[in-house]
Amino acid sequence: IGRYGDSPFIYPLYGLGGIPEGFSRLCAIYGGTFILNQDIDEVLFENGQVCGVRSGDQVAKCKTLICSPSYVLNTGHTNKVKQIGQAIRCICIVDHKISAVHKEAESVQIILPQRQTGRKSDIYIMMVSQIHQVTKQGFYLAIISATVETDNPEKELDFALSIIGPVKEKFIKISPMYKSNTCLLYTSDAADDLLCVDLGGRRIIKKKK
């Protein structure tokens, strides 16, 4: 208990790439196959059930397929998923901590409740820093994630950006969100947009009237 600090949440060093790296090692221990940098050319079915995938001349057999919707769409199974909206993510490089949180916090997640922002869904802000080996000393990464609700997605992030403060540089990406029409899959190309976790501190900030 307390091996990784007092927070109930864990964030991998060097970024989220540490998660598939750890999975590949665990997969090898249990006799699994981990294939890197490969596209799927075909999703294989047998008696109407998923039984594997094909990449070139290689076939990987399975009983259950969990994958990004992009693989399903790229293999022609457009009837298996339905787009249900869009998610916007804004990655900001800043040279200061978010002033609204504890001054000693090197990482944090802030949830802006929908009722306090006049939206239909929450907005998430995550900040990580050099202690996670993702920035150099004196810089921080602040990531804003939200469900797109208007024709001006970037404008929807104004309140979140005001909480972060001055930004050195920002990168914005809007991704489609999908829902499975079958048990073939349930995921989203923007999945990681809404899976920001609390890294040690949380504060809900009320919007000023």
Secondary structure by P-SEA (a helix, b strand, c coil): ccccccccccccccccaaaaaaaaaaaaaabbbbbccccccbbbbccccccccccccbbbbbccccccaaaaaaacccccccccbbbbbbbbbbccccccccccccccccccccccccccbbbbbbbbccccccccccbbbbbbbbccccccccccaaaaaaaaccccbbbbbbbbbbbbccccccccccccccccccccbbbbbcccc
